[in-house]
Amino acid sequence: MRFVGYRNTKLVEQLARDGRLLSTWGSAKTFDPMQYTLLMKMASSSYDWPLDKQAEKDGRQPRVYQYGWLAMAQDLGMTLPDTPADIEVIGNEPRVPRKETTAIQRLSQTAKKLEASGLIKCLRKGSPQKRNNAIWLLTIGTPDENAEVEAYVRRHMRL
């Protein structure tokens, strides 16, 4: 994944400052680093809104994350083996299925929290059988801006 969403990351930082990335632990609310990490990674790898001229010309979609949880887990180092014995070769690629499953579950649970907070929205569910990833829209702007971005994305992705 490339870093393309500088303005998006600034919006995520503001959401953290505003207390929108909190979880309840016991009786207290506290900063949730997993939510922050997931949202920041999604924001940095999705194009800013409004799109610049080149991104629009290339048909890029703003504030859309569609690389999948496995790519996210690998980028965050969540799938690294503990020992060489953990590694299995799958499709000529060294992988650790046990760690991949755990990482995907953790990321999915975190995404549910972000979705419940209204910070991301699933536009299309992924399907392992069809080998496609979910399409997530980052709703990190104002309500009007989020509606504008969603309409743009739905129109251009035919969703």
FIVO-334041 format. One record per residue (C-alpha): residue number from 0; chain; x, y, z. Coordinates in Angstrom, 3 decimals. Each point is the difference from the previous one (the first is absolute). Example, Ala and Ser with C-alpha at 12.3 -4.5 7.8 and 13.67 -1.06 7.14 Angstrom:
REM residues 2
atom num->0 | chaine->A | px->12.300 | py->-4.500 | pz->7.800
atom num->1 | chaine->A | px->1.370 | py->3.440 | pz->-0.660
This chain:
REM residues 159
atom num->0 | chaine->A | px->0.000 | py->0.000 | pz->0.000
atom num->1 | chaine->A | px->1.178 | py->3.474 | pz->-0.832
atom num->2 | chaine->A | px->-0.329 | py->3.104 | pz->2.140
atom num->3 | chaine->A | px->-2.414 | py->2.237 | pz->-1.922
atom num->4 | chaine->A | px->-2.324 | py->1.485 | pz->2.633
atom num->5 | chaine->A | px->1.824 | py->2.788 | pz->1.836
atom num->6 | chaine->A | px->-3.151 | py->2.072 | pz->0.574
atom num->7 | chaine->A | px->-1.833 | py->-3.161 | pz->1.052
atom num->8 | chaine->A | px->2.604 | py->-0.675 | pz->2.697
atom num->9 | chaine->A | px->-0.407 | py->3.546 | pz->1.315
atom num->10 | chaine->A | px->-3.746 | py->-0.622 | pz->0.327
atom num->11 | chaine->A | px->0.670 | py->-3.214 | pz->1.958
atom num->12 | chaine->A | px->2.340 | py->1.891 | pz->2.331
atom num->13 | chaine->A | px->-2.775 | py->2.545 | pz->0.598
atom num->14 | chaine->A | px->-2.491 | py->-2.798 | pz->0.718
atom num->15 | chaine->A | px->2.404 | py->-1.362 | pz->2.633
atom num->16 | chaine->A | px->0.351 | py->3.473 | pz->1.564
atom num->17 | chaine->A | px->-3.796 | py->0.291 | pz->0.056
atom num->18 | chaine->A | px->-0.310 | py->-3.280 | pz->1.919
atom num->19 | chaine->A | px->-1.642 | py->-1.963 | pz->-2.816
atom num->20 | chaine->A | px->2.421 | py->-2.944 | pz->0.323
atom num->21 | chaine->A | px->-0.758 | py->-1.070 | pz->3.552
atom num->22 | chaine->A | px->-0.941 | py->-3.366 | pz->1.462
atom num->23 | chaine->A | px->-1.426 | py->-0.860 | pz->3.368
atom num->24 | chaine->A | px->2.336 | py->-1.920 | pz->2.309
atom num->25 | chaine->A | px->-1.698 | py->-0.806 | pz->3.265
atom num->26 | chaine->A | px->-1.820 | py->3.182 | pz->0.974
atom num->27 | chaine->A | px->2.290 | py->2.410 | pz->-1.865
atom num->28 | chaine->A | px->0.282 | py->1.113 | pz->-3.587
atom num->29 | chaine->A | px->3.502 | py->-0.036 | pz->-1.409
atom num->30 | chaine->A | px->1.797 | py->0.451 | pz->-3.302
atom num->31 | chaine->A | px->-0.168 | py->-3.144 | pz->-2.145
atom num->32 | chaine->A | px->3.328 | py->-0.397 | pz->-1.843
atom num->33 | chaine->A | px->-1.314 | py->-2.827 | pz->-2.175
atom num->34 | chaine->A | px->-2.834 | py->2.166 | pz->-1.352
atom num->35 | chaine->A | px->2.440 | py->2.840 | pz->-0.606
atom num->36 | chaine->A | px->2.502 | py->-2.249 | pz->-1.772
atom num->37 | chaine->A | px->-2.604 | py->-1.620 | pz->-2.230
atom num->38 | chaine->A | px->-1.667 | py->3.285 | pz->-0.938
atom num->39 | chaine->A | px->3.341 | py->1.763 | pz->-0.529
atom num->40 | chaine->A | px->1.231 | py->-2.815 | pz->-2.256
atom num->41 | chaine->A | px->-3.247 | py->0.053 | pz->-1.986
atom num->42 | chaine->A | px->0.183 | py->3.800 | pz->-0.283
atom num->43 | chaine->A | px->3.612 | py->0.093 | pz->-1.124
atom num->44 | chaine->A | px->-0.590 | py->-2.551 | pz->-2.756
atom num->45 | chaine->A | px->-3.170 | py->1.611 | pz->-1.379
atom num->46 | chaine->A | px->-0.119 | py->3.085 | pz->-2.183
atom num->47 | chaine->A | px->-0.894 | py->3.366 | pz->1.495
atom num->48 | chaine->A | px->-3.200 | py->1.884 | pz->-0.697
atom num->49 | chaine->A | px->-0.283 | py->2.003 | pz->-2.098
atom num->50 | chaine->A | px->2.078 | py->-1.954 | pz->-2.466
atom num->51 | chaine->A | px->2.855 | py->1.813 | pz->-1.674
atom num->52 | chaine->A | px->-0.149 | py->0.260 | pz->-3.810
atom num->53 | chaine->A | px->2.369 | py->-2.913 | pz->-0.647
atom num->54 | chaine->A | px->-1.803 | py->-2.383 | pz->2.392
atom num->55 | chaine->A | px->-3.341 | py->0.910 | pz->-1.564
atom num->56 | chaine->A | px->1.430 | py->-0.489 | pz->-3.504
atom num->57 | chaine->A | px->1.328 | py->-3.436 | pz->1.065
atom num->58 | chaine->A | px->-3.456 | py->-1.003 | pz->1.295
atom num->59 | chaine->A | px->1.047 | py->-0.240 | pz->3.658
atom num->60 | chaine->A | px->-2.623 | py->-0.206 | pz->2.721
atom num->61 | chaine->A | px->0.202 | py->2.325 | pz->3.020
atom num->62 | chaine->A | px->-0.090 | py->-1.319 | pz->3.561
atom num->63 | chaine->A | px->-0.422 | py->-3.601 | pz->-1.106
atom num->64 | chaine->A | px->1.920 | py->-2.900 | pz->1.550
atom num->65 | chaine->A | px->-0.188 | py->-3.253 | pz->-1.959
atom num->66 | chaine->A | px->3.273 | py->-1.854 | pz->0.587
atom num->67 | chaine->A | px->-1.461 | py->-2.446 | pz->2.532
atom num->68 | chaine->A | px->0.834 | py->-0.963 | pz->3.562
atom num->69 | chaine->A | px->2.786 | py->-2.406 | pz->-0.934
atom num->70 | chaine->A | px->1.953 | py->2.786 | pz->-1.732
atom num->71 | chaine->A | px->-0.614 | py->2.232 | pz->3.022
atom num->72 | chaine->A | px->1.159 | py->-2.745 | pz->2.400
atom num->73 | chaine->A | px->3.159 | py->-0.564 | pz->-2.020
atom num->74 | chaine->A | px->0.753 | py->3.741 | pz->-0.132
atom num->75 | chaine->A | px->-0.371 | py->0.200 | pz->3.785
atom num->76 | chaine->A | px->2.241 | py->-3.017 | pz->0.610
atom num->77 | chaine->A | px->-2.839 | py->-2.001 | pz->1.537
atom num->78 | chaine->A | px->0.761 | py->-3.113 | pz->-2.065
atom num->79 | chaine->A | px->3.701 | py->-0.419 | pz->0.734
atom num->80 | chaine->A | px->0.890 | py->-3.514 | pz->1.205
atom num->81 | chaine->A | px->1.101 | py->-0.675 | pz->3.561
atom num->82 | chaine->A | px->2.188 | py->-2.888 | pz->-1.126
atom num->83 | chaine->A | px->1.035 | py->-1.394 | pz->-3.383
atom num->84 | chaine->A | px->-2.163 | py->-3.058 | pz->0.729
atom num->85 | chaine->A | px->-3.127 | py->2.224 | pz->-0.194
atom num->86 | chaine->A | px->0.586 | py->0.748 | pz->-3.683
atom num->87 | chaine->A | px->-1.981 | py->-1.833 | pz->-2.670
atom num->88 | chaine->A | px->0.512 | py->0.422 | pz->-3.725
atom num->89 | chaine->A | px->-3.321 | py->0.860 | pz->-1.628
atom num->90 | chaine->A | px->0.048 | py->0.729 | pz->-3.717
atom num->91 | chaine->A | px->3.810 | py->0.380 | pz->-0.012
atom num->92 | chaine->A | px->-0.273 | py->2.607 | pz->2.751
atom num->93 | chaine->A | px->1.178 | py->-0.450 | pz->3.610
atom num->94 | chaine->A | px->-2.947 | py->0.695 | pz->2.292
atom num->95 | chaine->A | px->-1.195 | py->-0.592 | pz->3.550
atom num->96 | chaine->A | px->-3.719 | py->-0.879 | pz->-0.285
atom num->97 | chaine->A | px->-0.588 | py->-0.096 | pz->3.769
atom num->98 | chaine->A | px->1.321 | py->3.530 | pz->0.427
atom num->99 | chaine->A | px->-1.851 | py->1.199 | pz->-3.107
atom num->100 | chaine->A | px->-3.304 | py->-1.247 | pz->1.376
atom num->101 | chaine->A | px->0.565 | py->1.646 | pz->3.385
atom num->102 | chaine->A | px->1.089 | py->3.277 | pz->-1.595
atom num->103 | chaine->A | px->-2.994 | py->0.106 | pz->-2.343
atom num->104 | chaine->A | px->-2.346 | py->-0.638 | pz->2.940
atom num->105 | chaine->A | px->1.571 | py->2.846 | pz->2.009
atom num->106 | chaine->A | px->-0.185 | py->2.394 | pz->-2.941
atom num->107 | chaine->A | px->-3.613 | py->-0.992 | pz->-0.713
atom num->108 | chaine->A | px->-0.997 | py->0.631 | pz->3.617
atom num->109 | chaine->A | px->1.701 | py->3.379 | pz->-0.083
atom num->110 | chaine->A | px->-1.727 | py->0.855 | pz->-3.285
atom num->111 | chaine->A | px->-3.363 | py->-0.791 | pz->1.623
atom num->112 | chaine->A | px->0.771 | py->2.559 | pz->2.715
atom num->113 | chaine->A | px->0.946 | py->2.608 | pz->-2.595
atom num->114 | chaine->A | px->-3.143 | py->-0.790 | pz->-1.985
atom num->115 | chaine->A | px->-2.153 | py->0.310 | pz->3.128
atom num->116 | chaine->A | px->1.631 | py->3.390 | pz->0.658
atom num->117 | chaine->A | px->-0.887 | py->1.119 | pz->-3.524
atom num->118 | chaine->A | px->3.627 | py->0.393 | pz->-1.105
atom num->119 | chaine->A | px->-0.032 | py->-2.647 | pz->-2.742
atom num->120 | chaine->A | px->-2.766 | py->-1.505 | pz->-2.104
atom num->121 | chaine->A | px->-0.005 | py->-3.292 | pz->-1.900
atom num->122 | chaine->A | px->-1.109 | py->0.648 | pz->-3.590
atom num->123 | chaine->A | px->0.518 | py->-3.584 | pz->-1.157
atom num->124 | chaine->A | px->0.664 | py->-3.088 | pz->2.070
atom num->125 | chaine->A | px->2.985 | py->-2.121 | pz->-0.955
atom num->126 | chaine->A | px->-0.245 | py->-3.625 | pz->-1.026
atom num->127 | chaine->A | px->2.794 | py->-2.563 | pz->0.428
atom num->128 | chaine->A | px->-1.714 | py->-2.222 | pz->-2.592
atom num->129 | chaine->A | px->0.041 | py->2.794 | pz->-2.588
atom num->130 | chaine->A | px->3.446 | py->1.102 | pz->1.213
atom num->131 | chaine->A | px->-0.989 | py->3.617 | pz->0.386
atom num->132 | chaine->A | px->0.455 | py->2.314 | pz->2.948
atom num->133 | chaine->A | px->-2.587 | py->2.152 | pz->1.659
atom num->134 | chaine->A | px->-0.194 | py->3.633 | pz->-1.050
atom num->135 | chaine->A | px->0.123 | py->2.363 | pz->2.966
atom num->136 | chaine->A | px->-0.842 | py->3.693 | pz->-0.193
atom num->137 | chaine->A | px->1.661 | py->2.233 | pz->2.564
atom num->138 | chaine->A | px->-2.632 | py->2.363 | pz->1.409
atom num->139 | chaine->A | px->2.468 | py->2.259 | pz->1.742
atom num->140 | chaine->A | px->-1.223 | py->3.354 | pz->-1.291
atom num->141 | chaine->A | px->-3.076 | py->2.075 | pz->0.722
atom num->142 | chaine->A | px->-3.401 | py->-1.614 | pz->-0.634
atom num->143 | chaine->A | px->-0.465 | py->2.030 | pz->-3.195
atom num->144 | chaine->A | px->3.491 | py->-0.836 | pz->-1.225
atom num->145 | chaine->A | px->-0.489 | py->-3.706 | pz->0.817
atom num->146 | chaine->A | px->-3.242 | py->-0.049 | pz->-2.012
atom num->147 | chaine->A | px->1.744 | py->1.711 | pz->-2.922
atom num->148 | chaine->A | px->2.919 | py->-2.459 | pz->0.067
atom num->149 | chaine->A | px->-2.322 | py->-3.004 | pz->0.281
atom num->150 | chaine->A | px->-2.098 | py->1.173 | pz->-2.959
atom num->151 | chaine->A | px->3.161 | py->0.517 | pz->-2.063
atom num->152 | chaine->A | px->1.386 | py->-3.428 | pz->0.888
atom num->153 | chaine->A | px->-3.290 | py->-1.831 | pz->-0.592
atom num->154 | chaine->A | px->-0.402 | py->1.707 | pz->-3.374
atom num->155 | chaine->A | px->3.550 | py->-0.774 | pz->-1.159
atom num->156 | chaine->A | px->0.159 | py->-3.536 | pz->1.396
atom num->157 | chaine->A | px->-3.567 | py->-0.794 | pz->-1.079
atom num->158 | chaine->A | px->-1.031 | py->-1.086 | pz->3.480
